[in-house]
Each structure stands twice: as structure tokens, then as C-alpha cells.
Amino acid sequence: MSTIIHTPCGEIEGTRCRTDGVTAYKGIRYATAERWKYPLQVTHWDGIYAATQYGACSYQPRAFYNEEDVPQKAFYYNEFRRGETYTYSEDCLFLNIWTPEDATPDSKLPVLVYIHGGGFTGGCGHEKHFDGPIWPTKGVIGVTINYRLGPIGFACLPELAEEAGHTGNYGLYDQMTALKWVQDNIASFGGDPSQVTVMGQSAGAMSVQQLCLSPLTDGLISKAVMSSGGGINKLLNASPAENYYDFWHKVMEDTGCKTLLEFRALPIEKLFSSWQSLKTTDRKYAMVCSPCLDGTLLSEKAIDTVAAGKQRNIPYLIGTTSHDVMPPFLFQMAKNWCLTQNAQGKLPCYAWFFDRKLPGDTNGAWHSSDLWYWFGTLANGWRPFTDKDYTLSNQMTDYLTNFVKTGNPNIGSPDASAGTRTANSLPEWKPISSSQKKVLRLGEDATHMGSVNLPKLVYTMLTNKAVGE
């Protein structure tokens, strides 16, 4: 079964989703971009766009080897990608939309745009856990995106700055352009362009954080969700683009490129090989492919932006997992973000802590494990998920879609009543404040508000007030 609708760009054909009652529009080209040039939004196509298959992913290290042959990659490969086939290209600016099959331009449904993680060097918007989110069955349109990664997404050179006025953050500009495309086109799919929530995990959460700090995203984001990467800390501030010039000049020298023209024409495998080799020569190059201060999208340190209260004043959901990357550090960052929002008199911020020990092994609630539950895609996985897991996922997707609709995870529609338990029997999720520092506990025990006992890490709030409990 296919569906053809008309959009400002032209007609587009969707396809049946694995979830009944949902239509998927896969592989929609939202922008074009030459190597190290900023994206140009797609505004027109000829004929009927066949959005029936996923588009190419950004080139990334795994494009150049077989993951099955690399033991250190086995865990995430087995979890999210085994049995799937992915194509890789520099022509990778595609997004995917899932919407109720009966949605019309009059539906005005809220929209959830998801930005994948992967350390700014890997991933895509259609791995197994993203394939067919359950959100449309709960009245929310889902969107996932691809963006440029690694050296094609985050290189910085003075020659590029001279050419365009600034350099770096090509991947972040891709994300922002995807949001602009959604603004211009989502009504045709039944969406409300004024109600777009942006969600991300790990590097995706860091991306959401940067987008919420940038003056260029004004009007594009109504709410934000950040998993395992949200929050501000002085140790994680973006560096000026100029700090990376020497590294990328070393890559040019290493690959025998004397001009920008030659560097742009360098075979992609040589570019990635040189980047991966040279970034191991000095610890300061470990995050050379990540957001930078480019003077346009990001012009000051995040900690300074937030100290001045210039971040987006929108509702936030933010949290971590119990076996996350540096669990105490990420958890405290998330909680500090909520406390800072509250201290500055901004809109509510809700924090969670996920500790479900996924069945099938003894790895606990590892980094990214919560995504199966937020997307409601447990049936796509290999694990022997139980009724407990499906119940938890149903709760989490209820909280999430409620938040996307209203800015409050407890309230699913503007006229629903709030209380100790909501209309759909969810335990009340209370926002963080100076007098309410408990978080929503999701996982092993029944969902409830509670404290988290992790090793104490002492930080200072951006308002110069102590955060420690």
C-alpha cells in the first residue's frame, strides 16, 4: 500500500509502516551539500518523490570495514545493526517521517524530530531501534535524520572560513536545515510546525543542547529531550574553530593535498584513514570532529550562554542510564541543567534515571539501552523482552508523547486533568526545583519519583549556587 500527498516541494509517495495505521516516508532529501560547504535546503522536486526506501548514511569509519570482523564493535553491531544493510555516501542528507495514515493538513499533530548519536562520527536515522517508532499511534509525528559525520561534518580550515565567512559545524548546520525543512513541509504530513520537539541521545543530545543555545534556531524548537549527553559543564565546552586548524592542515599534508581544491577532491577513504591515524597522535585531537565555536551558529562558550540565561526558554526532558558513560558525571550534568533552569525562572525541566537491566545478558542499563523503550520498538530487537519491558516502554512513550503535545509529560492533551496520577494512570513526574530534587526512576522497580545513589561529584551551578544535596 502506498500513499501520495502533495507538499510544498512536490508530490511524495509513502509506504506502509510495520506498525498498523502508520505511513512511513523514507529517505526524503531535505538538503544538498558539497564537501565542506553549508547545506542548501531542498524546496522542489520534479515528479512524484518515491519515499519508500531509506537514504544513504553519512560516510563513517564502519563504511570501510566489515563490523562482523571487528570484535570491539560486536556489542553495538549485534544490538542495533546485525542483519541490516546500509549504504554510505557524502550525499546523505535524508530524513524519514512516520505519521498516522489518516493524518491530513488539518490534523496539526505535534512533531518529534530525533537526532541520532554516535560520537559525531557514526550512526544514522534508521538503525533497528529507530525503524518505526510507535509515536504516531499516540498522536505524534516522528522524524529521524541523517547528517554529515566525522571529517566531512566537522573539519575546520582557515581556507574554508575565508570562503564562507566561517568554518566547522557542517553536521550541525545539516541538523538545523532539517528542522527548517520540517517547518516548511510538515503540515502536509499532518504536522504542526509550531509544535516541533527535538530529541537526541549521546552526541545527538549534545547536538540538541547546542541547537538550544544557538540564536539561529529561534522559532524552530518548541521543546527538547536529551538522553545521556545533555547539560552543561565547563569541561565540555566547544573550542574555537581556530584550535583545529593545525590538525586539518596536518591531514592535508599527510594526504598530499596542497590546495583546498585538491582536499575537496581527495578520495573519501584516504580522508577518513588520515583523520583516524592522526587523531591518535595527541590527546587534544580526540574530539577534533565535534561542535566548535564558529562565530555564527555558536559564538560563545555554552557555560557563558547559559550563565547569561540566553538558552531556549522551553520545557526540557533530560536523563541518563545507570550504566551510562561516566554515569555520575552525566547524571549530575542533567540534574544541574534542571536546577539552573529553575533558578533562572525558566519553563519546567523534568529529569529521569533509567536502570532497567535489559534481558539477554548482564550488561545492565548500558549507554543507549533506553532507546528501545523511548521509541517503542522492542519487537525489532533480538532480546527476550518480557511483559515488564513492554509495560515500561508503553509508560515511557506515553510520557514522551504527552510532553511533545503539551510540554508536560503527565498531561496528554490540553484539557486533561493533572494530579498525583494522570488520566492514563502514569505516576506523576514532577519537575526539578530547588525544593524538589527527586527524578523519575524508570526500570527495575515500579516507575516512581526517587533519589539516585551514585558516587558524589561536586559541581557548581551556573548561578554560583551549590548544587550538591
C-alpha positions in Angstrom: 0.0 0.0 0.0 1.3 3.5 -0.9 0.2 7.0 -0.1 0.7 10.0 -2.3 0.4 13.5 -0.8 1.2 17.0 -2.0 3.9 19.1 -0.2 5.5 22.5 -1.0 8.3 20.6 -2.6 6.0 18.5 -4.8 4.2 15.2 -4.6 5.6 12.4 -2.5 4.8 8.7 -2.1 5.0 6.9 1.2 4.8 3.3 2.2 3.2 1.1 4.8 5.0 1.0 8.1 5.5 -2.1 10.1 3.0 -0.6 12.6 -0.6 -0.7 11.6 -2.2 2.6 10.9 1.1 4.4 10.3 2.5 5.6 6.9 6.3 5.9 6.5 8.0 8.4 4.2 11.6 7.2 4.0 14.7 8.8 2.5 13.4 12.3 1.9 16.2 14.5 0.6 16.0 17.6 2.8 19.2 19.4 1.6 22.2 19.1 -0.7 25.8 20.0 0.1 29.2 19.7 -1.5 32.1 18.7 0.7 32.7 21.3 3.3 30.0 23.6 2.0 27.0 24.5 4.1 23.7 22.8 3.2 21.1 24.1 0.7 17.6 23.2 1.7 15.6 21.3 -0.9 12.5 23.3 -1.9 11.4 21.5 -5.1 11.5 18.2 -6.9 10.0 17.0 -10.2 7.5 14.2 -10.5 6.5 12.0 -7.6 9.2 11.5 -5.0 9.3 7.8 -4.1 9.9 7.9 -0.3 9.8 4.2 0.1 13.4 3.3 1.0 15.9 4.7 3.4 18.5 7.1 2.0 22.3 6.7 2.3 24.0 7.3 5.6 26.9 9.6 6.1 30.3 8.1 5.5 31.7 6.9 8.8 34.5 4.5 9.9 32.3 1.4 9.6 31.8 2.2 5.9 35.3 1.0 5.3 35.3 -2.3 7.1 33.1 -5.3 8.0 31.8 -4.9 11.5 31.4 -8.6 11.9 35.2 -8.8 11.6 36.0 -6.3 14.4 35.4 -7.8 17.9 35.5 -4.5 19.7 32.5 -3.4 17.6 30.5 -6.5 18.2 28.2 -5.3 21.0 26.5 -2.4 19.3 26.6 -4.1 16.0 24.7 -7.1 17.4 22.3 -4.8 19.2 21.3 -2.3 16.5 22.6 -3.3 13.1 23.1 -7.1 12.6 21.3 -8.4 9.6 20.8 -4.8 8.2 22.4 -3.4 5.1 23.5 0.3 4.9 24.8 2.4 2.1 27.2 5.3 2.7 27.7 8.5 0.8 28.7 12.1 1.1 25.2 12.6 -0.4 23.5 11.7 2.8 21.1 14.5 3.8 17.9 12.5 4.1 15.2 12.3 6.7 12.3 9.9 7.5 8.8 10.7 8.6 6.2 8.4 10.3 2.7 9.8 10.5 -0.8 8.4 11.1 -2.2 7.1 7.8 -5.3 9.2 8.2 -3.4 12.5 9.0 -4.3 15.5 6.9 -3.0 19.1 6.8 -5.9 19.9 9.2 -4.6 17.4 11.8 -2.0 19.7 13.2 -0.2 17.0 15.1 2.8 17.7 17.2 6.2 16.6 15.8 9.2 14.8 17.4 12.5 15.2 15.5 15.2 12.8 16.6 18.9 13.4 16.1 21.0 10.2 16.4 24.2 9.8 18.5 27.5 8.1 17.6 30.2 10.5 18.8 29.6 12.8 15.8 31.4 10.1 13.8 28.9 7.2 13.4 25.2 6.2 13.2 22.2 7.0 11.1 18.5 7.7 11.5 17.2 4.2 10.5 19.0 1.6 12.6 16.8 -1.1 14.1 15.8 0.8 17.2 14.7 3.8 15.2 12.8 1.8 12.5 9.1 2.5 13.0 8.6 4.5 16.2 5.3 3.9 17.9 4.7 7.6 18.5 2.2 8.1 15.6 -0.2 5.7 17.3 -0.2 8.1 20.2 -0.8 11.2 18.1 2.8 12.4 17.5 4.5 12.5 14.1 8.1 11.1 14.2 11.1 12.3 12.2 14.6 10.9 12.1 17.5 12.5 10.2 20.9 11.8 8.8 23.7 14.4 8.9 27.3 14.6 7.9 29.7 12.9 10.3 33.4 12.8 11.1 35.8 14.8 8.8 33.1 15.7 6.3 30.8 17.0 9.1 33.3 18.8 11.4 36.5 19.8 9.6 37.8 23.3 10.3 40.2 25.2 8.0 41.0 28.9 7.5 40.6 28.5 3.8 37.0 27.4 4.4 36.4 30.3 6.8 37.7 32.7 4.1 35.4 31.1 1.5 32.2 31.0 3.6 32.8 33.5 6.4 33.0 30.7 9.0 34.1 27.1 9.1 33.1 23.9 11.0 29.9 22.5 12.3 28.7 21.3 8.9 26.8 18.5 10.6 25.1 20.9 13.0 24.0 23.1 10.0 22.6 19.9 8.4 20.5 19.3 11.6 19.3 22.9 11.6 18.4 22.7 7.9 16.4 19.5 8.5 14.5 21.5 11.2 13.8 24.3 8.7 12.6 21.7 6.1 10.3 20.3 8.7 9.0 23.8 9.4 8.2 24.3 5.8 6.8 21.0 4.9 5.5 19.0 7.9 1.9 20.4 7.7 1.4 18.4 4.5 2.1 15.3 6.6 -0.4 16.3 9.2 2.1 18.1 11.5 2.0 21.4 13.3 5.2 23.4 12.5 4.8 25.4 15.7 5.0 22.3 17.8 8.3 20.7 17.0 10.2 18.9 19.8 13.8 18.0 19.2 15.3 14.8 20.8 18.7 13.3 20.8 20.9 10.8 22.6 24.6 10.9 23.4 26.1 13.1 20.6 22.6 13.7 19.5 21.8 15.1 22.9 24.9 17.2 22.7 23.6 18.4 19.3 20.2 19.3 20.8 22.0 21.2 23.5 24.0 23.2 21.0 20.9 23.9 18.9 19.1 25.2 22.0 22.0 27.6 22.7 22.2 29.0 19.2 20.5 32.2 18.1 20.0 30.7 14.7 17.3 28.2 15.8 14.8 30.8 17.1 11.3 29.6 16.2 12.4 26.1 15.2 12.2 24.3 18.6 9.3 24.2 21.0 10.6 21.6 23.4 13.7 19.4 23.9 14.6 16.0 25.1 18.2 15.0 25.9 19.4 11.5 26.8 22.9 10.7 28.0 24.6 13.9 26.9 22.5 16.9 27.9 23.6 19.6 30.3 26.4 22.0 30.6 29.8 21.5 32.2 33.0 23.6 31.8 34.9 20.5 30.7 32.6 20.0 27.7 32.6 23.5 26.2 33.2 23.7 22.4 36.5 25.2 21.4 37.1 27.9 18.8 37.4 26.6 15.2 40.9 28.0 15.0 42.1 25.5 17.6 41.6 22.8 15.0 43.3 24.4 12.0 46.7 22.8 12.7 45.2 19.3 12.8 43.4 19.6 9.5 46.4 21.2 7.8 48.3 18.1 9.0 45.7 15.9 7.3 46.1 17.9 4.1 49.9 17.4 4.4 49.6 13.7 5.2 47.4 13.2 2.1 49.5 15.3 -0.2 46.9 18.0 -0.7 48.4 21.4 -1.3 45.1 23.3 -2.0 41.6 23.3 -0.9 40.5 22.1 -4.3 42.7 19.1 -4.0 41.5 18.4 -0.5 37.9 18.5 -1.6 38.7 16.0 -4.4 40.6 13.6 -2.1 39.1 10.1 -2.2 36.9 9.7 0.9 38.7 6.6 2.2 42.0 8.4 2.2 40.4 11.3 4.1 39.0 9.0 6.8 42.2 7.0 7.1 44.4 10.0 7.6 41.9 11.5 10.2 41.8 8.3 12.1 45.5 7.9 12.2 46.4 11.5 13.1 43.9 11.9 15.8 45.7 9.3 17.9 48.9 11.3 17.9 47.8 13.8 20.6 45.1 13.7 23.2 43.9 17.1 22.2 42.7 15.7 18.9 40.4 13.1 20.4 37.3 15.2 19.8 38.5 17.0 16.7 35.3 16.1 15.0 32.7 17.8 17.2 30.9 21.1 17.6 33.1 24.2 17.6 32.7 27.9 18.1 32.3 29.1 14.6 31.2 32.6 15.3 27.8 32.1 13.7 25.9 29.1 14.9 27.9 29.1 18.1 29.7 32.2 19.1 30.5 31.8 22.8 31.1 29.0 25.3 28.0 27.2 26.4 28.6 27.9 30.0 28.6 31.6 29.3 25.5 31.4 27.2 23.6 29.6 30.0 25.0 31.8 32.7 23.5 34.8 30.9 20.2 32.9 30.5 20.3 33.0 26.7 19.4 29.4 26.2 16.0 28.5 24.7 13.3 29.0 27.4 11.4 25.8 26.6 10.4 22.7 28.6 13.0 20.0 28.8 13.2 16.3 29.5 16.7 15.1 30.3 18.2 12.0 31.8 20.7 9.2 31.8 21.1 5.4 32.3 22.6 3.6 35.3 25.4 2.0 33.3 26.0 5.0 31.1 29.3 6.6 30.0 30.6 8.1 33.3 27.2 7.7 35.0 27.7 10.1 37.9 29.1 12.8 35.6 26.3 12.7 33.0 23.6 12.3 35.7 24.8 15.4 37.6 25.1 17.4 34.4 21.5 16.6 33.6 20.3 17.4 37.1 22.3 20.7 37.2 20.7 21.7 33.9 17.3 21.3 35.5 18.3 23.2 38.6 19.8 26.0 36.6 16.6 26.3 34.5 14.6 26.5 37.7 16.9 29.0 39.3 16.6 31.3 36.3 12.8 31.2 36.4 12.5 29.3 33.1 10.0 26.7 32.0 9.9 23.3 33.7 12.6 20.7 33.3 12.0 17.1 34.1 14.8 14.6 34.9 14.8 10.8 34.6 17.1 7.9 35.6 16.8 4.6 33.6 18.1 1.4 35.3 16.3 -1.4 33.5 18.7 -4.4 33.2 17.9 -5.5 29.7 17.2 -9.2 29.4 19.5 -11.3 27.4 22.9 -10.5 29.1 24.3 -9.0 32.2 25.3 -5.6 30.9 22.7 -3.6 32.8 21.3 -0.3 31.5 24.1 0.5 29.2 24.6 3.7 27.1 21.8 3.8 24.5 19.8 0.9 26.1 16.8 3.3 26.8 16.3 4.0 23.2 14.4 0.7 22.5 11.9 1.9 25.2 11.6 5.6 24.1 10.9 4.5 20.5 8.6 1.6 21.4 10.5 -0.7 19.0 11.4 -3.6 21.3 9.9 -6.0 18.8 12.7 -5.1 16.4 15.4 -6.4 18.8 16.9 -9.8 19.5 16.4 -9.7 23.2 13.9 -11.8 25.1 11.9 -8.7 26.2 9.2 -9.5 28.8 5.8 -8.0 29.6 7.7 -5.9 32.1 9.7 -4.3 29.3 6.7 -3.7 27.1 4.8 -2.1 30.1 7.8 0.1 30.8 8.2 1.1 27.2 4.5 1.9 27.0 4.8 4.2 30.0 7.9 5.9 28.6 6.3 6.5 25.2 3.2 7.9 27.0 5.4 10.3 29.0 7.3 11.3 25.9 4.3 11.9 23.6 2.5 13.7 26.4 5.5 16.0 26.7 5.6 16.6 22.9 1.9 17.5 22.9 1.8 19.8 26.0 5.3 20.4 27.5 4.2 18.3 30.5 4.9 14.5 30.5 1.9 13.9 32.7 -0.7 15.6 30.5 -1.6 14.1 27.1 -3.9 16.8 25.9 -4.5 20.4 26.9 -7.8 19.6 28.7 -6.6 16.6 30.6 -6.5 17.0 34.4 -3.3 16.7 36.3 -2.9 15.1 39.7 -1.0 12.5 41.6 -1.9 10.2 38.7 -2.8 11.3 35.3 -5.7 10.4 33.0 -3.7 7.5 31.6 -2.6 6.2 35.0 1.0 7.3 34.8 2.7 8.0 38.1 3.2 11.8 38.4 6.5 13.1 37.0 7.5 16.2 39.0 9.8 18.8 37.5 13.1 19.6 39.3 13.2 22.6 41.5 15.2 24.0 44.5 12.7 22.1 46.8 12.1 19.0 44.6 15.3 17.2 43.6 14.0 13.7 43.0 14.0 12.3 39.5 11.7 9.8 37.7 13.0 6.3 38.2 12.4 4.1 35.2 13.4 0.5 35.1 13.8 -2.3 37.7 11.3 -1.1 40.2 7.8 0.3 39.6 8.1 3.8 38.0 8.3 6.4 40.7 9.9 9.6 41.8 13.1 8.9 43.8 16.7 9.7 44.6 19.7 8.2 42.8 22.6 6.9 44.8 25.7 7.4 42.6 29.2 8.4 43.8 29.1 12.1 44.8 30.5 14.6 42.4 30.5 18.2 43.4 29.7 20.9 40.9 28.8 24.5 41.0 25.6 25.8 39.4 25.9 28.4 36.7 24.1 30.8 39.1 27.0 30.3 41.6 24.8 28.3 44.0 25.8 25.0 45.3 24.2 22.0 43.6 25.1 19.3 46.0 22.3 17.7 48.0 
